[in-house]
Amino acid sequence: MFRYLTAGESHGPGLVGILDGLPAHLVLDFDAIAATMRARQGGYGRGGRMKIESDEVEFLAGVRGGETLGSPIAIFVRNRDYDNNRELMDPRTGHGKPLTNPRPGHTDYAGAMKYRQRDLRNVLERASARETAMRVALGAICAQFLEALGIRTTAHVSQIGRVTAPELTEIDVERRNASEVRCPHEPTERAMIAAIDAAKAAGDTLGGAFTIRVMGVPAGIGSNRQPDTRLDGVLAGAVMGMQTVKAVEVGAGRDVAGKPGSEAHDIFAMDNGTVVRGSNRAGGIEGGISNGQDIVVRVSVKPIPTLMKALPSVNLHEGSAAPASIVRSDVCVVPAASIVGEAMVRLALVGPVLEKFGGDSIDETRENLERAVAAAARLFDHSTPPAS
């Protein structure tokens, strides 16, 4: 069984993560992990926190000589901003003036009611998107497991505010990486940056959307046997578990709601003895099971709830009207959210892949996959004409 956990507060000593269930002998590329961590910190519209943190991943267990051992992997990411907040966040002696004014759209109020906290900081410290640094680190490790099996992921920003990019089926990864908003369409990129500048000038924030594509997933991952094993549900639940995410679509998503069946599904055809599809409206998943096409997930992200021009709120201690609390924050997190969303898809895929192919070492997992793919190819093999 594959599982993972994270722990840590936004301004505490650091973030901790555990991956349990990855097979042994997976060779890790530490530079690639570091590059992914840097990508999460980038993006136009980020706040001052990103200038403080370095987000270096420290391996504490489960890896030796650059290879996984098959035992749980434990990693740590230090919060450098903890040095500026030690009096506030020290695990033994931390104290400070309580935060009392909840931000509309944030978990401040709901969390205070759930955990009976009079100081909203005891809620927002864990709810902060700072925690996603650990998810990205764990996802970067999982990416290397998936890539060893021929499964790759990519993500790009498709919308910021009211600015929407045209539908892109081919992504120029180098161009996307060079984009400050992780949008590979240059005219849209310029309009997105202008929209972020306008929101910042108005003391406002912007949301948007991004698209994740998974390539190389063989048919047969996931199940239609029980609701909690359906691959689309597993992926959607993982991405929906991100801060700020309000909607997840697979394939054509909500667009199919207004189409007749003749325009909503992906027809079958034969091409030189091979089964092919006429489109990919299903987004690579049918009946909760991968069908061999690219998996496509679209994610909508709300504007973050900390506005420099604070929204109306209340002071919970005084029972009076008051502006919402203002803490250091970003104007737009959509580019960074695309990195986090890609990490969540990677984390969500590992379990179903291991359930299908198993293996205590990466070589065993790869061998099991190769045998399964070969057996599936023989199931309806029309490349050789039947004997007369």
Secondary structure, 3 states (H helix, E strand, C coil): CCEEEEECCCCCCEEEEEEECCCECCECCHHHHHHHHHHHHCCCCCCCHHHHCCCCEEEEECEECCEECCCCEEEEEECHHHHHCHHHHCCCCCCCCCCCCCCCCCCHHHHHHHHCCCCCHHHHHHHCHHHHHHHHHHHHHHHHHHHHCCCEEEEEEEEECCEECCCCCCCCHHHHHHCCCCCCCHHHHHHHHHHHHHHHHCCCCECEEEEEEEECCCCCCECCCCHHHCHHHHHHHHHHCCCCEEEEEECCHHHHHHCCHHHHCCCEEEECCEEEECCCCCCCEECCEECCCCEEEEEEECCCCCCCCCCEEEECCCCEEEECCCCCCCCECHHHHHHHHHHHHHHHHHHHHHHHHCCCEHHHHHHHHHHHHHHHHHHCCCCCCCCC
